[in-house]
């Protein structure tokens, strides 16, 4: 796989903001077909295969071991309810095309897959039910760990970019890959050239896949690249039940920042938080110096409000 970047593409490399539940589910089900892959997953595969209810097993008929299952099955949407709704309203033409593609990767042609491709009413209803059952069986209990692992991976990788540069940072994602000019030689077992043509690339790490990188269309018209995160799911620890923002800023200062998602005066903050005005001023000064809030004065009143950086910190801490 050779990915061809333009200068504009290099300016548009980014990470997905959140993991996508149905994309993770599709990768998890593909992993069940790979008993001889990464031994770290061996026990996990056995447990999931035993726990997967019979109605959900039909999904394995359209998800090949290579991970390139039907695109309508795994939209890159972080909200699981929106993702299920997107699948339920998949266009008939896309369903037919994508089921045929899955069959071309060695999945069986059965009455069920033929009816699925035709969106037969009863088969389509059973398919959507199977998807919900599989999500509850395979993913829901691991979701906190997967999400924490996703964000830990993104934080670690992006911090390395500042030291290594984008090229070396991307090469470190997949051992043995290399840049030649603006072409990233990524996976030699895949004989394909991908031209981004200025649309950019969204990187998507997952702890549920240990195979070669995969590419697909992102909702904004660009491409996304799935790659195995450094730490696979079986090795991810349970996230600690702590307040990450409070740990970073201190509990009171974190409460001040959270309260400033809306404009407030020093007096209002002191009253709402039950602390002195002098304490509010001290915390506001520290947050202002860190670029997390701005302050403007109207007469004797000081109005405080989050900056874009402060708002982003609040968003990613929840």
Phi, psi and omega in degrees: 000121177245122180256121183263119180258144163262172176302323179294322178298318182297332177280348184244026173278131183208170174257147171302145183285325183216155173289154182252117187304315184284334172293317177296321179296317180299318178293323179296317180292323176297324181295334179294339178277356191245066185295336182259008178282192185328115183296342177301330183270357188304307181295318180300317180299315180299315181296316181291322179297322178290322186279340184292118183294147182310318181300330182278343183293338178299333180299331181295342179286345180240006178242106183282161179300335182286352178087359184264063180283179181302132183293333179289343184280335188224065178298145181275071183235123184292329181276120187294326180292318176296322181295315177298320179296320178299316179297316183300332182253029179298136178296141183303318182297319179294319180299313181299314182296316185285326175295319178298323179294318179298319178297325180294342177267017173100005176283153186286146170269114183232172175301321181296314181293324177295317179292326177296314180300326180275357184054043171308133190306309183292319180295319180295321177297316179294323179298313180295323176297317179299322180295317177296317180298316180297319179300313181293328182280314191267324196248322195298325182283342181258000192298318181299319179293316180299316182293318178296319178295321178301310183290327176296318178298313181298316180299315182293314182296314183292330176292329178288330180303323181297332180266323186267333190092161185297316183300307180294326177297318178292319179301326182289343179295322183228107183306134179093347177284159183204155174262135168236105188066237178251023177249125180264110176276106196255302185229101187297339180283352179249112183271079182211143174252128179246118179257116184283333173054039174086358183277347178087182183216130176255125181269136184226101177277146177221143177268007183249006184227133180238006180275190180294157179303148181237150178236151177202174180277131178272153183304332182275006179097351177274189178251153170242152179239117175272133175218155181291127176294160183301321182250115179288160184309314183300340181259358180284131177282162173292132178297142180288140180279071180232167176269104184297324179291320177296323178295320182288314189255343193097144190298313183294318181294324176296321178295322177298314180297317180297321179294336183269017168295342170236150180301135176213153174273168177302317180296318178298317180298316181300317180292314183294323185264351179070034177233170184284156177298325179296321179292319177300315181299321180294313179294320180297321179298316180294318179293324179293318179295331178277358179079017184266339176221164171236154181230135173229151183251136172234102186064238180269353184268138174252118180260131182243149179202149177298144166275176176299322179295317178297318179297320179295321178297319177297317183296314185283347181272353182253000000 
